[in-house]
Every structure is written in C-alpha cells, then in structure tokens.
C-alpha cells in the first residue's frame, strides 16, 4: 500500500529539527475540559517554535506525516480520525503511541507523534517520564 501526495509516493520523513524549532500540531479536544488542553499546551510554551491548531484531526495527522508539522498531540480522537491517520504516519516512518507510551490502535483516544529522533524528547516534555 502506497499513499500518494501530488502524484508522488509519500516518502519517509527526513525533516529532523530540534524541539525548539519544531512546529507542533494539536486540536481543541471537544470531549475534554478546556483547562486540560491549556495545561498541555503550557508545557510547550517557550520549548517549541509554535503550536498550530487547525480544527481537523485527520488533516493534522496528514500535515505531520508530510512534514508540515514536526510533532502532533491530541487527546480526543475517534477511530475515524486514526484509521487513515495511522496509515499516513506509518508510511512516513514517524513514531507514534498513545499517551501511556503504548502501541497505538484505532480505538485509542489520544496520540503523540513525531520523527523517531525527536519523539522521546517531545514525549518527556509533555509527560515528564
């Protein structure tokens, strides 16, 4: 299975930036308290280049897979979001887990994704593990 972007096969992610230069994608999680989102985003303040919120989880996952975003975090996803999103992330060679650091399934509600060289630093920043 190959995923195409502009008539070209989506290639492995080769954009390896430092965390302080990373563009992070996220979304306003509908099912959670606004304070939960704000607390999470506060951890990113001053540690990453910028945070982008588009309002579409699937588009955010595609942007992450294609290198528009360097990292992605979300905590209110559905199987519809993750079904296609996981395919994009996998083909791009990104590392992704649920917030517990476990293998992601389409039935998880939360996700963290980043290039392999950036993933651990991004995960530790958010979850102090």
Buried (B, 14 or more C-beta within 10 A) or exposed (E): EEBEEEEEEBEEBEBEBEBEEBBBBBBEBEEBEEEEBEEBBEBBEEBBBEBBEBEEBBBBBBBBBBBBBBBBBBBBBEEEBBEBBBBBBBBBBBBBBBBEEEEBEBEBBBBBBBBEEBBEBBBEBBEEE
